[in-house]
Amino acid sequence: MAAKTEESTLGYEQARDELIEVVRRLEAGGTTLEESLALWERGEELAKVCRRWLEGARARLDAALSESEAEPTADEDEN
């Protein structure tokens, strides 16, 4: 359960940087099967954290764009 709490407090940059390190270690090889599996699982968790942050950012951008499209411009107010 501690991993879930940690995941929710990780910022995007932290998760991304750790994911980069996990991938680097996996690509370098030299780890046992058990270590590789643990790294893979951690990478999956970190990827989910990054995905949630990016989806949240996309939702905020979409909401902001919708708001700006719904607001009348100065030209529309004059007509």
HTML snippet that shows the backbone in 3Dmol.js (N, CA, C, O; Angstrom):
<script src="https://3Dmol.org/build/3Dmol-min.js"></script>
<div id="view" style="width:600px;height:400px;position:relative"></div>
<script>
const pdb = `
ATOM      1  N   MET A   1       0.821  -1.197   0.000  1.00  0.00           N
ATOM      2  CA  MET A   1       0.000   0.000   0.000  1.00  0.00           C
ATOM      3  C   MET A   1       0.866   1.264   0.000  1.00  0.00           C
ATOM      4  O   MET A   1       0.431   2.316  -0.467  1.00  0.00           O
ATOM      5  N   ALA A   2       2.083   1.158   0.520  1.00  0.00           N
ATOM      6  CA  ALA A   2       2.977   2.307   0.541  1.00  0.00           C
ATOM      7  C   ALA A   2       3.333   2.745  -0.874  1.00  0.00           C
ATOM      8  O   ALA A   2       3.539   3.934  -1.118  1.00  0.00           O
ATOM      9  N   ALA A   3       3.408   1.800  -1.808  1.00  0.00           N
ATOM     10  CA  ALA A   3       3.732   2.143  -3.190  1.00  0.00           C
ATOM     11  C   ALA A   3       2.640   3.019  -3.792  1.00  0.00           C
ATOM     12  O   ALA A   3       2.945   3.950  -4.537  1.00  0.00           O
ATOM     13  N   LYS A   4       1.375   2.740  -3.486  1.00  0.00           N
ATOM     14  CA  LYS A   4       0.277   3.549  -4.017  1.00  0.00           C
ATOM     15  C   LYS A   4       0.361   4.976  -3.491  1.00  0.00           C
ATOM     16  O   LYS A   4       0.143   5.923  -4.246  1.00  0.00           O
ATOM     17  N   THR A   5       0.675   5.144  -2.200  1.00  0.00           N
ATOM     18  CA  THR A   5       0.810   6.473  -1.613  1.00  0.00           C
ATOM     19  C   THR A   5       1.969   7.208  -2.257  1.00  0.00           C
ATOM     20  O   THR A   5       1.865   8.393  -2.574  1.00  0.00           O
ATOM     21  N   GLU A   6       3.070   6.503  -2.449  1.00  0.00           N
ATOM     22  CA  GLU A   6       4.246   7.108  -3.074  1.00  0.00           C
ATOM     23  C   GLU A   6       3.923   7.537  -4.498  1.00  0.00           C
ATOM     24  O   GLU A   6       4.309   8.628  -4.918  1.00  0.00           O
ATOM     25  N   GLU A   7       3.217   6.689  -5.246  1.00  0.00           N
ATOM     26  CA  GLU A   7       2.852   7.008  -6.621  1.00  0.00           C
ATOM     27  C   GLU A   7       2.027   8.274  -6.692  1.00  0.00           C
ATOM     28  O   GLU A   7       2.229   9.100  -7.582  1.00  0.00           O
ATOM     29  N   SER A   8       1.101   8.436  -5.765  1.00  0.00           N
ATOM     30  CA  SER A   8       0.205   9.588  -5.823  1.00  0.00           C
ATOM     31  C   SER A   8       0.933  10.880  -5.472  1.00  0.00           C
ATOM     32  O   SER A   8       0.454  11.960  -5.816  1.00  0.00           O
ATOM     33  N   THR A   9       2.076  10.799  -4.797  1.00  0.00           N
ATOM     34  CA  THR A   9       2.804  12.006  -4.430  1.00  0.00           C
ATOM     35  C   THR A   9       3.932  12.326  -5.406  1.00  0.00           C
ATOM     36  O   THR A   9       4.537  13.395  -5.322  1.00  0.00           O
ATOM     37  N   LEU A  10       4.221  11.413  -6.330  1.00  0.00           N
ATOM     38  CA  LEU A  10       5.269  11.670  -7.305  1.00  0.00           C
ATOM     39  C   LEU A  10       4.804  12.706  -8.313  1.00  0.00           C
ATOM     40  O   LEU A  10       3.698  12.620  -8.848  1.00  0.00           O
ATOM     41  N   GLY A  11       5.652  13.677  -8.562  1.00  0.00           N
ATOM     42  CA  GLY A  11       5.369  14.623  -9.626  1.00  0.00           C
ATOM     43  C   GLY A  11       5.726  13.998 -10.967  1.00  0.00           C
ATOM     44  O   GLY A  11       6.392  12.965 -11.031  1.00  0.00           O
ATOM     45  N   TYR A  12       5.277  14.638 -12.026  1.00  0.00           N
ATOM     46  CA  TYR A  12       5.535  14.108 -13.363  1.00  0.00           C
ATOM     47  C   TYR A  12       7.033  13.986 -13.627  1.00  0.00           C
ATOM     48  O   TYR A  12       7.503  12.946 -14.089  1.00  0.00           O
ATOM     49  N   GLU A  13       7.776  15.041 -13.338  1.00  0.00           N
ATOM     50  CA  GLU A  13       9.205  15.033 -13.624  1.00  0.00           C
ATOM     51  C   GLU A  13       9.937  13.965 -12.831  1.00  0.00           C
ATOM     52  O   GLU A  13      10.844  13.311 -13.346  1.00  0.00           O
ATOM     53  N   GLN A  14       9.541  13.792 -11.575  1.00  0.00           N
ATOM     54  CA  GLN A  14      10.173  12.758 -10.747  1.00  0.00           C
ATOM     55  C   GLN A  14       9.916  11.375 -11.331  1.00  0.00           C
ATOM     56  O   GLN A  14      10.836  10.569 -11.469  1.00  0.00           O
ATOM     57  N   ALA A  15       8.667  11.109 -11.672  1.00  0.00           N
ATOM     58  CA  ALA A  15       8.308   9.805 -12.226  1.00  0.00           C
ATOM     59  C   ALA A  15       9.013   9.575 -13.554  1.00  0.00           C
ATOM     60  O   ALA A  15       9.521   8.483 -13.810  1.00  0.00           O
ATOM     61  N   ARG A  16       9.047  10.602 -14.401  1.00  0.00           N
ATOM     62  CA  ARG A  16       9.704  10.489 -15.707  1.00  0.00           C
ATOM     63  C   ARG A  16      11.189  10.211 -15.544  1.00  0.00           C
ATOM     64  O   ARG A  16      11.737   9.341 -16.221  1.00  0.00           O
ATOM     65  N   ASP A  17      11.846  10.945 -14.648  1.00  0.00           N
ATOM     66  CA  ASP A  17      13.277  10.748 -14.446  1.00  0.00           C
ATOM     67  C   ASP A  17      13.589   9.354 -13.913  1.00  0.00           C
ATOM     68  O   ASP A  17      14.552   8.719 -14.342  1.00  0.00           O
ATOM     69  N   GLU A  18      12.772   8.883 -12.977  1.00  0.00           N
ATOM     70  CA  GLU A  18      12.988   7.538 -12.449  1.00  0.00           C
ATOM     71  C   GLU A  18      12.715   6.490 -13.528  1.00  0.00           C
ATOM     72  O   GLU A  18      13.417   5.481 -13.606  1.00  0.00           O
ATOM     73  N   LEU A  19      11.708   6.723 -14.349  1.00  0.00           N
ATOM     74  CA  LEU A  19      11.406   5.799 -15.442  1.00  0.00           C
ATOM     75  C   LEU A  19      12.570   5.736 -16.424  1.00  0.00           C
ATOM     76  O   LEU A  19      12.919   4.655 -16.900  1.00  0.00           O
ATOM     77  N   ILE A  20      13.161   6.860 -16.725  1.00  0.00           N
ATOM     78  CA  ILE A  20      14.329   6.886 -17.613  1.00  0.00           C
ATOM     79  C   ILE A  20      15.457   6.050 -17.029  1.00  0.00           C
ATOM     80  O   ILE A  20      16.127   5.307 -17.746  1.00  0.00           O
ATOM     81  N   GLU A  21      15.663   6.175 -15.722  1.00  0.00           N
ATOM     82  CA  GLU A  21      16.714   5.392 -15.059  1.00  0.00           C
ATOM     83  C   GLU A  21      16.393   3.904 -15.086  1.00  0.00           C
ATOM     84  O   GLU A  21      17.289   3.089 -15.301  1.00  0.00           O
ATOM     85  N   VAL A  22      15.148   3.537 -14.876  1.00  0.00           N
ATOM     86  CA  VAL A  22      14.735   2.132 -14.920  1.00  0.00           C
ATOM     87  C   VAL A  22      15.005   1.559 -16.312  1.00  0.00           C
ATOM     88  O   VAL A  22      15.554   0.465 -16.444  1.00  0.00           O
ATOM     89  N   VAL A  23      14.616   2.301 -17.343  1.00  0.00           N
ATOM     90  CA  VAL A  23      14.830   1.833 -18.717  1.00  0.00           C
ATOM     91  C   VAL A  23      16.327   1.693 -18.996  1.00  0.00           C
ATOM     92  O   VAL A  23      16.758   0.714 -19.605  1.00  0.00           O
ATOM     93  N   ARG A  24      17.107   2.662 -18.554  1.00  0.00           N
ATOM     94  CA  ARG A  24      18.562   2.604 -18.749  1.00  0.00           C
ATOM     95  C   ARG A  24      19.149   1.346 -18.122  1.00  0.00           C
ATOM     96  O   ARG A  24      19.973   0.664 -18.731  1.00  0.00           O
ATOM     97  N   ARG A  25      18.718   1.046 -16.895  1.00  0.00           N
ATOM     98  CA  ARG A  25      19.232  -0.146 -16.205  1.00  0.00           C
ATOM     99  C   ARG A  25      18.807  -1.424 -16.905  1.00  0.00           C
ATOM    100  O   ARG A  25      19.594  -2.365 -17.009  1.00  0.00           O
ATOM    101  N   LEU A  26      17.558  -1.468 -17.391  1.00  0.00           N
ATOM    102  CA  LEU A  26      17.096  -2.657 -18.103  1.00  0.00           C
ATOM    103  C   LEU A  26      17.858  -2.845 -19.410  1.00  0.00           C
ATOM    104  O   LEU A  26      18.228  -3.966 -19.758  1.00  0.00           O
ATOM    105  N   GLU A  27      18.092  -1.758 -20.130  1.00  0.00           N
ATOM    106  CA  GLU A  27      18.802  -1.850 -21.397  1.00  0.00           C
ATOM    107  C   GLU A  27      20.270  -2.223 -21.205  1.00  0.00           C
ATOM    108  O   GLU A  27      20.865  -2.873 -22.064  1.00  0.00           O
ATOM    109  N   ALA A  28      20.848  -1.814 -20.087  1.00  0.00           N
ATOM    110  CA  ALA A  28      22.255  -2.109 -19.825  1.00  0.00           C
ATOM    111  C   ALA A  28      22.464  -3.590 -19.545  1.00  0.00           C
ATOM    112  O   ALA A  28      23.548  -4.124 -19.779  1.00  0.00           O
ATOM    113  N   GLY A  29      21.426  -4.255 -19.045  1.00  0.00           N
ATOM    114  CA  GLY A  29      21.541  -5.681 -18.731  1.00  0.00           C
ATOM    115  C   GLY A  29      22.371  -5.893 -17.473  1.00  0.00           C
ATOM    116  O   GLY A  29      22.622  -4.964 -16.704  1.00  0.00           O
ATOM    117  N   GLY A  30      22.786  -7.126 -17.286  1.00  0.00           N
ATOM    118  CA  GLY A  30      23.615  -7.452 -16.133  1.00  0.00           C
ATOM    119  C   GLY A  30      22.840  -7.627 -14.841  1.00  0.00           C
ATOM    120  O   GLY A  30      23.445  -7.734 -13.774  1.00  0.00           O
ATOM    121  N   THR A  31      21.518  -7.658 -14.910  1.00  0.00           N
ATOM    122  CA  THR A  31      20.727  -7.873 -13.704  1.00  0.00           C
ATOM    123  C   THR A  31      20.146  -9.279 -13.743  1.00  0.00           C
ATOM    124  O   THR A  31      20.012  -9.894 -14.801  1.00  0.00           O
ATOM    125  N   THR A  32      19.815  -9.752 -12.583  1.00  0.00           N
ATOM    126  CA  THR A  32      19.199 -11.074 -12.510  1.00  0.00           C
ATOM    127  C   THR A  32      17.776 -10.990 -13.043  1.00  0.00           C
ATOM    128  O   THR A  32      17.221  -9.905 -13.221  1.00  0.00           O
ATOM    129  N   LEU A  33      17.206 -12.151 -13.291  1.00  0.00           N
ATOM    130  CA  LEU A  33      15.824 -12.191 -13.759  1.00  0.00           C
ATOM    131  C   LEU A  33      14.909 -11.520 -12.745  1.00  0.00           C
ATOM    132  O   LEU A  33      14.026 -10.744 -13.113  1.00  0.00           O
ATOM    133  N   GLU A  34      15.118 -11.816 -11.480  1.00  0.00           N
ATOM    134  CA  GLU A  34      14.274 -11.231 -10.434  1.00  0.00           C
ATOM    135  C   GLU A  34      14.423  -9.710 -10.391  1.00  0.00           C
ATOM    136  O   GLU A  34      13.432  -8.991 -10.266  1.00  0.00           O
ATOM    137  N   GLU A  35      15.652  -9.224 -10.492  1.00  0.00           N
ATOM    138  CA  GLU A  35      15.873  -7.775 -10.507  1.00  0.00           C
ATOM    139  C   GLU A  35      15.234  -7.137 -11.744  1.00  0.00           C
ATOM    140  O   GLU A  35      14.634  -6.065 -11.662  1.00  0.00           O
ATOM    141  N   SER A  36      15.371  -7.809 -12.886  1.00  0.00           N
ATOM    142  CA  SER A  36      14.785  -7.296 -14.125  1.00  0.00           C
ATOM    143  C   SER A  36      13.269  -7.214 -14.019  1.00  0.00           C
ATOM    144  O   SER A  36      12.668  -6.232 -14.456  1.00  0.00           O
ATOM    145  N   LEU A  37      12.650  -8.234 -13.444  1.00  0.00           N
ATOM    146  CA  LEU A  37      11.194  -8.224 -13.266  1.00  0.00           C
ATOM    147  C   LEU A  37      10.760  -7.097 -12.334  1.00  0.00           C
ATOM    148  O   LEU A  37       9.763  -6.422 -12.588  1.00  0.00           O
ATOM    149  N   ALA A  38      11.511  -6.899 -11.261  1.00  0.00           N
ATOM    150  CA  ALA A  38      11.190  -5.825 -10.320  1.00  0.00           C
ATOM    151  C   ALA A  38      11.331  -4.469 -11.009  1.00  0.00           C
ATOM    152  O   ALA A  38      10.501  -3.581 -10.814  1.00  0.00           O
ATOM    153  N   LEU A  39      12.374  -4.311 -11.810  1.00  0.00           N
ATOM    154  CA  LEU A  39      12.555  -3.063 -12.540  1.00  0.00           C
ATOM    155  C   LEU A  39      11.414  -2.848 -13.533  1.00  0.00           C
ATOM    156  O   LEU A  39      10.881  -1.745 -13.656  1.00  0.00           O
ATOM    157  N   TRP A  40      11.049  -3.916 -14.236  1.00  0.00           N
ATOM    158  CA  TRP A  40       9.950  -3.826 -15.204  1.00  0.00           C
ATOM    159  C   TRP A  40       8.655  -3.398 -14.520  1.00  0.00           C
ATOM    160  O   TRP A  40       7.944  -2.523 -15.013  1.00  0.00           O
ATOM    161  N   GLU A  41       8.354  -4.021 -13.384  1.00  0.00           N
ATOM    162  CA  GLU A  41       7.140  -3.677 -12.645  1.00  0.00           C
ATOM    163  C   GLU A  41       7.172  -2.222 -12.179  1.00  0.00           C
ATOM    164  O   GLU A  41       6.168  -1.513 -12.251  1.00  0.00           O
ATOM    165  N   ARG A  42       8.327  -1.794 -11.704  1.00  0.00           N
ATOM    166  CA  ARG A  42       8.456  -0.389 -11.266  1.00  0.00           C
ATOM    167  C   ARG A  42       8.270   0.546 -12.465  1.00  0.00           C
ATOM    168  O   ARG A  42       7.628   1.590 -12.355  1.00  0.00           O
ATOM    169  N   GLY A  43       8.831   0.164 -13.593  1.00  0.00           N
ATOM    170  CA  GLY A  43       8.670   0.965 -14.801  1.00  0.00           C
ATOM    171  C   GLY A  43       7.209   1.091 -15.205  1.00  0.00           C
ATOM    172  O   GLY A  43       6.764   2.164 -15.613  1.00  0.00           O
ATOM    173  N   GLU A  44       6.464  -0.001 -15.093  1.00  0.00           N
ATOM    174  CA  GLU A  44       5.028   0.031 -15.415  1.00  0.00           C
ATOM    175  C   GLU A  44       4.295   0.987 -14.482  1.00  0.00           C
ATOM    176  O   GLU A  44       3.443   1.757 -14.926  1.00  0.00           O
ATOM    177  N   GLU A  45       4.620   0.944 -13.190  1.00  0.00           N
ATOM    178  CA  GLU A  45       3.991   1.843 -12.220  1.00  0.00           C
ATOM    179  C   GLU A  45       4.307   3.301 -12.551  1.00  0.00           C
ATOM    180  O   GLU A  45       3.425   4.159 -12.521  1.00  0.00           O
ATOM    181  N   LEU A  46       5.562   3.567 -12.864  1.00  0.00           N
ATOM    182  CA  LEU A  46       5.983   4.929 -13.179  1.00  0.00           C
ATOM    183  C   LEU A  46       5.328   5.427 -14.466  1.00  0.00           C
ATOM    184  O   LEU A  46       4.948   6.594 -14.565  1.00  0.00           O
ATOM    185  N   ALA A  47       5.200   4.545 -15.442  1.00  0.00           N
ATOM    186  CA  ALA A  47       4.541   4.919 -16.693  1.00  0.00           C
ATOM    187  C   ALA A  47       3.086   5.295 -16.432  1.00  0.00           C
ATOM    188  O   ALA A  47       2.569   6.224 -17.052  1.00  0.00           O
ATOM    189  N   LYS A  48       2.422   4.587 -15.526  1.00  0.00           N
ATOM    190  CA  LYS A  48       1.030   4.910 -15.177  1.00  0.00           C
ATOM    191  C   LYS A  48       0.947   6.285 -14.524  1.00  0.00           C
ATOM    192  O   LYS A  48       0.036   7.062 -14.810  1.00  0.00           O
ATOM    193  N   VAL A  49       1.899   6.579 -13.649  1.00  0.00           N
ATOM    194  CA  VAL A  49       1.923   7.890 -12.989  1.00  0.00           C
ATOM    195  C   VAL A  49       2.079   8.983 -14.045  1.00  0.00           C
ATOM    196  O   VAL A  49       1.357   9.980 -14.027  1.00  0.00           O
ATOM    197  N   CYS A  50       3.019   8.792 -14.957  1.00  0.00           N
ATOM    198  CA  CYS A  50       3.235   9.785 -16.013  1.00  0.00           C
ATOM    199  C   CYS A  50       1.984   9.936 -16.880  1.00  0.00           C
ATOM    200  O   CYS A  50       1.590  11.051 -17.223  1.00  0.00           O
ATOM    201  N   ARG A  51       1.369   8.821 -17.226  1.00  0.00           N
ATOM    202  CA  ARG A  51       0.168   8.857 -18.058  1.00  0.00           C
ATOM    203  C   ARG A  51      -0.952   9.636 -17.365  1.00  0.00           C
ATOM    204  O   ARG A  51      -1.653  10.420 -18.003  1.00  0.00           O
ATOM    205  N   ARG A  52      -1.118   9.416 -16.051  1.00  0.00           N
ATOM    206  CA  ARG A  52      -2.165  10.140 -15.309  1.00  0.00           C
ATOM    207  C   ARG A  52      -1.892  11.644 -15.318  1.00  0.00           C
ATOM    208  O   ARG A  52      -2.808  12.445 -15.507  1.00  0.00           O
ATOM    209  N   TRP A  53      -0.626  12.024 -15.112  1.00  0.00           N
ATOM    210  CA  TRP A  53      -0.279  13.442 -15.140  1.00  0.00           C
ATOM    211  C   TRP A  53      -0.572  14.044 -16.517  1.00  0.00           C
ATOM    212  O   TRP A  53      -1.132  15.136 -16.618  1.00  0.00           O
ATOM    213  N   LEU A  54      -0.191  13.326 -17.570  1.00  0.00           N
ATOM    214  CA  LEU A  54      -0.411  13.841 -18.918  1.00  0.00           C
ATOM    215  C   LEU A  54      -1.894  13.908 -19.268  1.00  0.00           C
ATOM    216  O   LEU A  54      -2.335  14.853 -19.922  1.00  0.00           O
ATOM    217  N   GLU A  55      -2.661  12.916 -18.838  1.00  0.00           N
ATOM    218  CA  GLU A  55      -4.109  12.942 -19.081  1.00  0.00           C
ATOM    219  C   GLU A  55      -4.756  14.104 -18.327  1.00  0.00           C
ATOM    220  O   GLU A  55      -5.664  14.756 -18.843  1.00  0.00           O
ATOM    221  N   GLY A  56      -4.287  14.358 -17.114  1.00  0.00           N
ATOM    222  CA  GLY A  56      -4.802  15.488 -16.342  1.00  0.00           C
ATOM    223  C   GLY A  56      -4.468  16.815 -17.003  1.00  0.00           C
ATOM    224  O   GLY A  56      -5.297  17.724 -17.045  1.00  0.00           O
ATOM    225  N   ALA A  57      -3.260  16.922 -17.515  1.00  0.00           N
ATOM    226  CA  ALA A  57      -2.860  18.143 -18.211  1.00  0.00           C
ATOM    227  C   ALA A  57      -3.701  18.332 -19.468  1.00  0.00           C
ATOM    228  O   ALA A  57      -4.127  19.448 -19.766  1.00  0.00           O
ATOM    229  N   ARG A  58      -3.943  17.255 -20.205  1.00  0.00           N
ATOM    230  CA  ARG A  58      -4.762  17.327 -21.419  1.00  0.00           C
ATOM    231  C   ARG A  58      -6.189  17.779 -21.075  1.00  0.00           C
ATOM    232  O   ARG A  58      -6.772  18.598 -21.785  1.00  0.00           O
ATOM    233  N   ALA A  59      -6.738  17.249 -19.998  1.00  0.00           N
ATOM    234  CA  ALA A  59      -8.093  17.633 -19.588  1.00  0.00           C
ATOM    235  C   ALA A  59      -8.144  19.117 -19.226  1.00  0.00           C
ATOM    236  O   ALA A  59      -9.108  19.803 -19.563  1.00  0.00           O
ATOM    237  N   ARG A  60      -7.121  19.611 -18.547  1.00  0.00           N
ATOM    238  CA  ARG A  60      -7.086  21.028 -18.182  1.00  0.00           C
ATOM    239  C   ARG A  60      -6.977  21.917 -19.419  1.00  0.00           C
ATOM    240  O   ARG A  60      -7.622  22.962 -19.506  1.00  0.00           O
ATOM    241  N   LEU A  61      -6.154  21.487 -20.372  1.00  0.00           N
ATOM    242  CA  LEU A  61      -6.024  22.249 -21.613  1.00  0.00           C
ATOM    243  C   LEU A  61      -7.329  22.260 -22.396  1.00  0.00           C
ATOM    244  O   LEU A  61      -7.758  23.298 -22.900  1.00  0.00           O
ATOM    245  N   ASP A  62      -7.952  21.093 -22.491  1.00  0.00           N
ATOM    246  CA  ASP A  62      -9.237  21.009 -23.193  1.00  0.00           C
ATOM    247  C   ASP A  62     -10.279  21.904 -22.535  1.00  0.00           C
ATOM    248  O   ASP A  62     -11.045  22.578 -23.224  1.00  0.00           O
ATOM    249  N   ALA A  63     -10.310  21.913 -21.205  1.00  0.00           N
ATOM    250  CA  ALA A  63     -11.277  22.749 -20.484  1.00  0.00           C
ATOM    251  C   ALA A  63     -10.991  24.227 -20.740  1.00  0.00           C
ATOM    252  O   ALA A  63     -11.913  25.016 -20.948  1.00  0.00           O
ATOM    253  N   ALA A  64      -9.727  24.595 -20.723  1.00  0.00           N
ATOM    254  CA  ALA A  64      -9.370  25.993 -20.966  1.00  0.00           C
ATOM    255  C   ALA A  64      -9.721  26.402 -22.391  1.00  0.00           C
ATOM    256  O   ALA A  64     -10.209  27.509 -22.621  1.00  0.00           O
ATOM    257  N   LEU A  65      -9.475  25.515 -23.344  1.00  0.00           N
ATOM    258  CA  LEU A  65      -9.826  25.818 -24.736  1.00  0.00           C
ATOM    259  C   LEU A  65     -11.331  25.937 -24.907  1.00  0.00           C
ATOM    260  O   LEU A  65     -11.806  26.811 -25.631  1.00  0.00           O
ATOM    261  N   SER A  66     -12.080  25.074 -24.252  1.00  0.00           N
ATOM    262  CA  SER A  66     -13.541  25.134 -24.331  1.00  0.00           C
ATOM    263  C   SER A  66     -14.061  26.443 -23.749  1.00  0.00           C
ATOM    264  O   SER A  66     -14.978  27.054 -24.298  1.00  0.00           O
ATOM    265  N   GLU A  67     -13.476  26.867 -22.643  1.00  0.00           N
ATOM    266  CA  GLU A  67     -13.881  28.129 -22.017  1.00  0.00           C
ATOM    267  C   GLU A  67     -13.602  29.299 -22.935  1.00  0.00           C
ATOM    268  O   GLU A  67     -14.441  30.187 -23.091  1.00  0.00           O
ATOM    269  N   SER A  68     -12.415  29.305 -23.549  1.00  0.00           N
ATOM    270  CA  SER A  68     -12.063  30.440 -24.401  1.00  0.00           C
ATOM    271  C   SER A  68     -12.921  30.464 -25.663  1.00  0.00           C
ATOM    272  O   SER A  68     -13.210  31.541 -26.184  1.00  0.00           O
ATOM    273  N   GLU A  69     -13.328  29.316 -26.157  1.00  0.00           N
ATOM    274  CA  GLU A  69     -14.199  29.269 -27.330  1.00  0.00           C
ATOM    275  C   GLU A  69     -15.624  29.696 -26.976  1.00  0.00           C
ATOM    276  O   GLU A  69     -16.339  30.224 -27.827  1.00  0.00           O
ATOM    277  N   ALA A  70     -16.037  29.475 -25.747  1.00  0.00           N
ATOM    278  CA  ALA A  70     -17.393  29.809 -25.320  1.00  0.00           C
ATOM    279  C   ALA A  70     -17.544  31.299 -24.999  1.00  0.00           C
ATOM    280  O   ALA A  70     -18.643  31.847 -25.074  1.00  0.00           O
ATOM    281  N   GLU A  71     -16.433  31.949 -24.641  1.00  0.00           N
ATOM    282  CA  GLU A  71     -16.500  33.372 -24.299  1.00  0.00           C
ATOM    283  C   GLU A  71     -16.594  34.200 -25.578  1.00  0.00           C
ATOM    284  O   GLU A  71     -15.865  33.946 -26.537  1.00  0.00           O
ATOM    285  N   PRO A  72     -17.488  35.189 -25.597  1.00  0.00           N
ATOM    286  CA  PRO A  72     -17.577  36.043 -26.793  1.00  0.00           C
ATOM    287  C   PRO A  72     -16.349  36.930 -26.910  1.00  0.00           C
ATOM    288  O   PRO A  72     -15.822  37.415 -25.909  1.00  0.00           O
ATOM    289  N   THR A  73     -15.902  37.136 -28.130  1.00  0.00           N
ATOM    290  CA  THR A  73     -14.760  38.023 -28.351  1.00  0.00           C
ATOM    291  C   THR A  73     -15.259  39.460 -28.379  1.00  0.00           C
ATOM    292  O   THR A  73     -16.467  39.695 -28.391  1.00  0.00           O
ATOM    293  N   ALA A  74     -14.353  40.412 -28.388  1.00  0.00           N
ATOM    294  CA  ALA A  74     -14.716  41.824 -28.405  1.00  0.00           C
ATOM    295  C   ALA A  74     -15.485  42.159 -29.675  1.00  0.00           C
ATOM    296  O   ALA A  74     -16.417  42.962 -29.632  1.00  0.00           O
ATOM    297  N   ASP A  75     -15.118  41.564 -30.803  1.00  0.00           N
ATOM    298  CA  ASP A  75     -15.817  41.795 -32.065  1.00  0.00           C
ATOM    299  C   ASP A  75     -17.264  41.316 -31.989  1.00  0.00           C
ATOM    300  O   ASP A  75     -18.165  41.985 -32.495  1.00  0.00           O
ATOM    301  N   GLU A  76     -17.493  40.166 -31.364  1.00  0.00           N
ATOM    302  CA  GLU A  76     -18.839  39.613 -31.249  1.00  0.00           C
ATOM    303  C   GLU A  76     -19.714  40.471 -30.346  1.00  0.00           C
ATOM    304  O   GLU A  76     -20.922  40.573 -30.563  1.00  0.00           O
ATOM    305  N   ASP A  77     -19.102  41.095 -29.322  1.00  0.00           N
ATOM    306  CA  ASP A  77     -19.854  41.930 -28.402  1.00  0.00           C
ATOM    307  C   ASP A  77     -20.384  43.181 -29.107  1.00  0.00           C
ATOM    308  O   ASP A  77     -21.457  43.672 -28.757  1.00  0.00           O
ATOM    309  N   GLU A  78     -19.650  43.704 -30.093  1.00  0.00           N
ATOM    310  CA  GLU A  78     -20.029  44.918 -30.771  1.00  0.00           C
ATOM    311  C   GLU A  78     -21.162  44.689 -31.762  1.00  0.00           C
ATOM    312  O   GLU A  78     -21.872  45.634 -32.103  1.00  0.00           O
ATOM    313  N   ASN A  79     -21.348  43.470 -32.228  1.00  0.00           N
ATOM    314  CA  ASN A  79     -22.377  43.179 -33.240  1.00  0.00           C
ATOM    315  C   ASN A  79     -23.715  42.992 -32.652  1.00  0.00           C
ATOM    316  O   ASN A  79     -24.678  42.742 -33.377  1.00  0.00           O
TER     317      ASN A  79
END
`;
const viewer = $3Dmol.createViewer("view");
viewer.addModel(pdb, "pdb");
viewer.setStyle({}, {cartoon: {color: "spectrum"}});
viewer.zoomTo();
viewer.render();
</script>
